């Protein structure tokens, strides 16, 4: 089971970085539970898709590098280094953590944690300089 969970999480990062969204969304359970700092809890893959489809619209460059993936049973935690550049040319670099629950090879729940306050502050400060 843990090998399948690790493979699913590794595929998640590879496919989102490559923007292969058809394959990427196939990793999710249709009734996935999703939480992130910028959205209220979302349920259902159709409701989650806009979050990911906006990444390449907001970031002309983006790479999520999992520095470490810890797996226990059907759960995984990934410590991530995000590096990117916004469509406005702002360089962004931050750490995040994703918590996954995987069932039958599909992501059943995902919680994304990052310092959204600092990220928002960075982006706003650059926009004010324009």
Buried (B, 14 or more C-beta within 10 A) or exposed (E): EEEEBBBBBBBBBBBBBEEEBEEBBEBBBEEBBBBBBEEEEBEBBEEBBEBBEEBBEEBEEBEBEBEEBEBEEBBBBBBBEBBBBBEEEBEBEBEBEBBBBBEEBBBBBBBBBBEBEEBEEBBEEBEEEE
